[in-house]
């Protein structure tokens, strides 16, 4: 299957060729013809599958096909709602790249950026808005933008918008849209709340399932290191340093933890930068740029900040803290092995986190391979005292560890603090590798 056979126009085929894409990805193959035909689509596709192009290309084509050149100012005809600023910036860049041979105007409406500039641009008129829900609502309240002419709505990473508590905002925005429109809903996972949203927002949708739901990317090699919490930092520095890894995305649980680990890695001689929601937009952009351009080797990020990051050929993802919500495991490791390249996803799991690993493996319906020889005294990842029952989170319908009491998982072999000269005091580094 080629892009040309999907029914895309020459302007778009040229832009695709400029990107260096030769063949459509599975989600593009399935979704593009449906969207071009005007159908509503519910797509279960995670980041890294090429989903952005799968909705952007046909959206551009449909808008370009019936543009009124005399309409001045331009009216907003397509709205793409996304959960985070970073994703909004990336989708905006994609719309610019794929639409470079068309004369459609796109504006990013993102929290953290200047309201004044956005207001001026909105008043000047545009065809497409890529927005995070909160900032869009601010502009609607200020009457800077009207959504009365929307022909196409895209809800991208809808499950994450749900997780981040944006559903009331999304619904508020949807209430302002014309009833007759084309709606596309993309979500990595499809919990019940997303099914309910789809039932109310979409009209007779076609369901497109790409990667099997709750499956992780096939070309990602996953590994679990059972390790005492106190050795995680040392093992992390060792893995990065001894293997000379140049692009590593490290996930931590808290913003504070991200800042702390950034400092510790720098102390260990590893160029690192933290990315989390407490940083200003400028600092977040800078962190991302440093990482993308190779100025730093490690990006230490929290889940929300890392959501939707598209970094080409990211080879290593490390869960320094095991994700608290099992679905986040899939999102996290979806950062690697994108669009066909291969990746390694490592989870450093201490005994206290063993039960979270069990929940992740239940979701995946398989065991993640264990590394037998971690170079440290082995720890048991058997859950001694599992949580009785994880009540599903009322809003997301997902099991959410944050609302349950932590069980006291014990190591059967207690990890001893290493004594000087102890052979287990650090990983068995090969000579000359550190
Ligand atoms: P996404 O799932 O939209 O985040 O896209 C993941 C990555 O795949 C991005 O870096 C895209 O530039 C890239 N990509 C999208 N479509 C294709 C394609 N047909 N061939 C190769 N790479 C692609």
Boltz pocket constraint, residues with backbone or C-beta under 6 A from the ligand:
constraints:
  - pocket:
      binder: B
      contacts: [[A, 20], [A, 21], [A, 22], [A, 23], [A, 24], [A, 25], [A, 28], [A, 46], [A, 47], [A, 48], [A, 49], [A, 50], [A, 51], [A, 52], [A, 53], [A, 308], [A, 310], [A, 312], [A, 338], [A, 339]]
      max_distance: 6.0
